[in-house]
């Protein structure tokens, strides 16, 4: 892939992977076409046309998306998948073997934890509080192969020092995987901080409109890429051409959307901090966040997700959520519309209650994905529901 990393983020978001084709017979499309063909004819028996044989292996629309995603993460290689979990699963299958040990952040998306605890049980996983990098190093075992972190985490917005953990991974010859879904490459670039692999649920901010499911894996390591690409094709959980087009379309406004998401999230967080019925607000751009200084050092923005706790019991949280009219009570995040949810019974219901409570996911912890609506309307909706 030929990527010009000297260009600005928005320029790459619009143009990377979508250079108009002016060759004879081409039409000069400004937007990459949706190539729906599942197979590609050849003029010569042993020579695929432009490298394309079968859409599972390679598709022109998906390739454009993979090129664009790589450009935004300052990566040499990008791979697009049918969902965030299929991307994660392919990483694990491609890079690990039975008996290998994973060190994972103790606060992760519930679906990721389910992979570690219930699906890939032939790998051993140790969960640690990675807010202290020393905990990660203490968990290293002779069979350790991979470190898996989210930063910020879902839903407690804990941060991990990527550079410090990357140093640990390098010392012990481990692979560091960072889930960058919450901040997107606009606000954080883990590969620049020493990570080996970045994963995304492109369903979230990258797609940005709650209308396309997808996942991505990015890396600068050619050896890791070869393994990942082989398994992408062999397993086959690839992103369809039309979904690739939707993701490409969404990315073009990523910079604009992320600025508004973060602006709205901060205003909401500041409002909630002052509300008498709110006991705690968690958002990395607040000086009250315990890792505020790391956030300032490691990221260029705090994103659109915040969490908070209200006074009372789960029934109070449910009554509050069901009283909202602008916010949609729904799982997921990163869309233009504001979403709100109760992790204990929604996104993290698959996590054992004792484990949830141990890491801080209480029955009244609420997660917000701030959309791009007018902030006055969002705050007014929160106010009427709280009152």
C-alpha positions in Angstrom: 0.0 0.0 0.0 1.3 3.5 -0.9 0.3 5.9 1.8 1.3 9.5 2.2 1.6 10.1 5.9 2.6 13.7 5.4 -0.9 14.6 4.5 -3.4 15.8 7.2 -5.9 13.5 8.8 -9.0 14.8 6.9 -7.2 14.7 3.6 -6.3 11.1 4.1 -9.8 10.3 5.3 -11.3 11.6 2.1 -8.7 10.6 -0.5 -6.6 7.6 0.7 -7.6 4.5 -1.3 -9.9 6.4 -3.6 -7.7 7.9 -6.3 -9.7 8.3 -9.5 -8.8 5.9 -12.3 -8.0 7.6 -15.6 -6.8 4.6 -17.5 -8.4 3.8 -20.9 -11.9 2.5 -20.4 -12.1 3.8 -16.8 -14.6 6.4 -15.8 -12.7 8.5 -13.2 -15.0 7.8 -10.3 -14.4 10.3 -7.5 -16.0 7.7 -5.1 -14.7 4.2 -5.3 -17.4 1.9 -6.9 -19.1 -0.9 -5.1 -17.7 -4.0 -6.7 -20.4 -6.6 -6.0 -18.9 -9.4 -8.1 -17.9 -12.4 -6.1 -15.5 -13.7 -8.7 -13.2 -12.1 -11.3 -12.5 -13.3 -14.9 -9.0 -13.8 -16.3 -7.6 -13.1 -19.7 -4.8 -15.6 -19.0 -5.3 -18.9 -17.1 -2.5 -18.4 -14.6 -2.7 -14.7 -14.1 -5.5 -13.1 -12.0 -6.8 -9.8 -13.3 -5.1 -7.0 -11.3 -4.6 -9.6 -8.5 -8.3 -10.2 -8.0 -9.6 -13.8 -8.0 -12.5 -14.1 -5.5 -14.1 -11.5 -3.2 -13.4 -13.4 0.0 -9.7 -13.2 -0.8 -9.6 -9.6 -2.2 -12.2 -7.1 -3.3 -11.6 -3.6 -4.9 -14.0 -1.8 -2.6 -12.8 -3.6 0.6 -9.2 -2.9 -0.5 -9.9 0.8 -0.8 -11.3 0.8 2.8 -8.3 -1.2 4.1 -6.0 1.3 2.5 -7.8 4.2 4.0 -7.9 2.7 7.5 -4.2 2.0 7.4 -3.5 5.6 6.3 -5.5 7.0 9.3 -3.7 4.7 11.8 -0.3 5.4 10.3 -0.1 1.7 9.5 1.4 -0.1 6.5 -1.3 -2.8 6.5 -5.0 -2.9 7.0 -7.6 -5.6 7.0 -11.4 -5.2 7.2 -13.7 -7.8 8.8 -17.4 -8.4 9.1 -17.6 -7.3 12.7 -15.3 -6.1 15.5 -15.5 -9.5 17.2 -14.6 -11.3 14.0 -11.6 -9.1 13.7 -10.6 -9.9 17.3 -11.2 -13.6 16.8 -9.0 -13.7 13.7 -6.2 -11.9 15.6 -6.3 -14.6 18.3 -6.5 -17.5 15.9 -3.8 -16.1 13.7 -1.2 -15.2 16.4 -1.7 -17.8 19.1 -1.6 -21.6 19.6 -3.2 -23.8 22.2 -1.7 -23.2 25.6 -0.5 -19.7 24.9 -1.1 -17.1 27.6 -2.9 -13.7 27.2 -2.6 -10.8 29.6 -5.7 -8.7 29.3 -7.1 -5.5 30.9 -9.7 -6.4 33.5 -12.2 -3.9 32.1 -13.1 -4.8 28.6 -16.1 -4.9 26.3 -18.3 -7.8 27.5 -18.1 -9.5 24.0 -14.3 -9.5 24.2 -14.3 -11.0 27.6 -16.8 -13.6 26.4 -14.2 -14.6 23.7 -11.5 -15.0 26.3 -13.6 -16.8 28.9 -16.0 -18.9 26.9 -14.9 -19.3 23.3 -11.1 -19.4 23.2 -10.7 -21.4 26.4 -7.7 -23.3 24.9 -5.7 -20.1 25.6 -5.0 -19.1 29.2 -6.0 -15.5 30.1 -5.0 -13.4 33.1 -7.0 -10.2 33.7 -5.1 -7.4 35.4 -5.7 -3.8 36.3 -3.6 -2.3 33.4 -3.9 1.3 34.7 -0.6 0.3 36.4 1.8 -1.1 33.8 3.6 -2.9 36.6 0.6 -5.2 37.0 1.0 -6.2 33.3 4.7 -7.1 33.8 3.9 -9.1 37.0 1.5 -11.2 35.0 4.0 -12.3 32.4 4.5 -16.1 32.4 6.9 -18.3 30.4 4.0 -19.1 27.9 2.8 -15.5 27.6 2.4 -14.4 24.0 0.1 -11.5 23.9 -1.1 -8.4 25.8 -4.6 -7.1 25.1 -5.8 -3.7 26.2 -8.6 -1.2 25.6 -7.8 2.4 26.4 -10.1 4.0 27.4 -11.9 0.9 28.6 -15.5 0.0 28.2 -17.4 1.2 30.2 -15.2 2.6 33.1 -13.0 4.7 30.8 -9.8 3.5 32.5 -6.6 4.3 30.6 -3.5 2.2 30.0 -0.1 3.8 29.3 0.4 2.4 25.8 4.1 3.4 25.6 5.0 1.8 29.0 3.1 -1.4 28.2 4.7 -1.5 24.7 8.2 -1.4 26.4 7.1 -4.3 28.6 5.9 -6.3 25.5 9.2 -5.6 23.8 11.3 -6.8 26.7 9.4 -10.0 27.0 8.9 -10.6 23.2 5.1 -10.3 23.5 2.6 -8.9 21.0 0.7 -5.8 22.2 -2.8 -5.5 20.8 -4.7 -2.2 21.5 -8.5 -1.8 20.9 -8.7 1.8 19.6 -12.5 1.8 19.1 -13.4 4.4 21.7 -11.1 7.2 20.5 -10.7 6.3 16.8 -7.4 7.1 15.0 -8.5 10.8 15.1 -7.7 11.1 18.8 -5.2 8.3 19.4 -2.7 6.3 17.4 -1.4 3.3 19.3 1.0 2.1 16.6 2.9 5.4 17.0 3.2 4.6 20.8 4.6 1.2 20.2 1.6 -1.1 19.8 2.0 -4.0 17.4 -1.6 -4.4 16.4 -4.6 -2.1 16.5 -8.2 -3.4 16.3 -11.4 -1.5 15.8 -15.1 -2.2 15.8 -15.7 0.0 12.7 -19.4 -0.3 13.5 -18.7 2.6 16.0 -17.0 5.9 15.2 -15.4 4.9 11.9 -18.8 4.0 10.3 -20.4 6.6 12.4 -24.0 6.3 11.5 -25.2 3.1 13.2 -25.9 1.4 9.8 -22.9 -0.8 9.1 -21.3 -3.6 11.1 -17.6 -4.1 10.7 -14.2 -4.5 12.2 -10.6 -3.8 11.3 -7.0 -4.8 12.1 -4.0 -2.6 11.5 -0.3 -3.2 11.8 3.2 -2.2 10.6 4.7 -5.6 11.1 4.9 -7.5 7.8 5.3 -10.9 9.5 2.1 -10.3 11.6 0.3 -9.0 8.5 1.1 -12.1 6.5 -0.4 -14.3 9.3 -3.4 -12.1 9.7 -4.1 -11.8 5.9 -3.8 -15.6 5.5 -6.3 -16.2 8.3 -8.6 -13.4 7.0 -8.9 -15.3 3.8 -8.9 -18.8 5.4 -11.6 -18.0 8.0 -13.5 -15.8 5.6 -15.1 -13.3 8.0 -14.5 -10.4 5.6 -16.5 -7.2 5.1 -18.9 -7.2 2.2 -18.5 -4.7 -0.7 -21.6 -2.7 0.2 -20.6 -2.5 3.8 -17.1 -1.5 2.8 -18.6 1.3 0.8 -20.7 2.5 3.8 -17.6 2.5 6.0 -15.7 4.5 3.4 -18.5 7.0 3.3 -18.6 7.3 7.0 -14.9 7.9 7.4 -14.9 11.0 5.3 -16.6 13.0 8.1 -14.7 11.3 10.9 -12.7 14.3 11.9 -15.7 16.6 11.9 -17.8 14.1 13.9 -15.1 13.3 16.5 -14.7 17.0 17.3 -18.5 17.4 17.9 -18.7 14.1 19.8 -16.0 15.2 22.2 -17.4 18.8 22.6 -20.8 17.4 23.5 -19.4 14.7 25.8 -17.4 17.3 27.8 -20.4 19.6 28.2 -22.6 16.6 29.4 -19.9 15.5 31.8 -19.5 19.0 33.3 -23.3 19.3 33.7 -23.6 15.9 35.4 -20.7 16.6 37.8 -22.8 19.4 39.3 -26.1 17.5 39.5 -27.1 16.5 43.1 -28.5 13.1 41.9 -25.2 12.1 40.2 -22.6 10.5 42.5 -19.7 10.0 40.0 -18.8 11.1 36.5 -16.1 9.3 34.5 -14.6 11.1 31.5 -10.9 11.5 30.7 -11.1 15.2 29.8 -12.3 16.0 33.4 -9.6 17.0 35.8 -11.4 14.7 38.3 -10.4 11.7 36.2 -7.6 9.8 38.0 -5.6 9.5 34.8 -6.2 13.0 33.4 -2.5 13.7 32.9 -2.0 10.5 31.0 -5.0 11.3 28.8 -3.5 14.7 28.0 -0.1 13.1 27.2 -1.3 10.1 25.2 -4.4 11.4 23.3 -5.5 14.5 21.4 -9.1 14.3 22.6 -11.3 12.3 25.0 -13.9 11.0 22.6 -17.6 10.9 22.9 -18.1 8.2 25.6 -18.6 9.0 29.3 -20.1 7.0 32.2 -21.8 8.2 35.4 -23.6 6.8 38.4 -26.8 8.1 39.9 -28.1 7.8 43.4 -30.5 5.0 44.2 -30.9 1.4 43.0 -31.2 -0.3 39.6 -34.9 0.6 39.4 -34.0 4.3 39.7 -31.5 3.9 36.9 -34.0 2.1 34.7 -36.7 4.8 35.4 -34.3 7.5 34.5 -33.2 5.8 31.2 -36.8 5.0 30.2 -37.8 8.7 30.7 -35.3 10.1 28.1 -36.7 11.3 24.8 -33.7 12.5 22.8 -31.2 9.9 23.9 -32.0 6.4 22.5 -31.8 3.6 25.1 -29.6 1.2 23.0 -26.4 -0.6 23.0 -23.4 0.4 20.8 -21.8 3.8 20.5 -20.1 6.1 18.1 -23.1 7.0 15.9 -24.3 10.5 15.1 -27.3 10.0 17.5 -26.8 10.0 21.2 -27.2 6.6 22.8 -27.4 5.6 26.5 -27.4 2.3 28.2 -27.1 0.3 31.5 -24.0 -1.9 31.2 -25.0 -4.3 34.0 -28.1 -5.5 32.1 -27.1 -4.6 28.5 -23.5 -4.6 27.1 -21.9 -6.3 30.1 -24.8 -8.7 31.1 -22.6 -11.6 30.0 -20.0 -10.7 32.6 -20.5 -12.4 36.0 -22.1 -10.0 38.5 -19.3 -10.6 41.1 -16.7 -9.7 38.4 -18.7 -6.7 37.3 -18.9 -5.3 40.9 -15.2 -6.1 41.6 -14.1 -3.9 38.7 -16.6 -1.2 39.4 -19.6 -1.8 37.1 -22.4 -1.1 39.5 -26.1 -1.5 38.9 -26.5 2.3 38.6 -23.5 2.9 36.3 -24.8 4.4 33.0 -22.8 4.7 29.8 -23.4 7.6 27.4 -22.4 7.9 23.7 -22.7 11.6 23.0 -24.0 12.2 19.5 -23.7 15.3 17.4 -27.1 16.9 18.2 -27.5 20.3 19.7 -26.0 20.2 23.2 -28.9 22.3 24.7 -31.3 19.6 23.7 -29.2 16.8 25.1 -28.8 18.5 28.5 -32.4 19.4 28.7 -33.3 15.7 28.1 -31.0 14.6 30.8 -32.4 17.2 33.2 -36.0 16.3 32.7 -35.2 12.6 33.2 -33.1 13.1 36.3 -35.8 15.4 37.8 
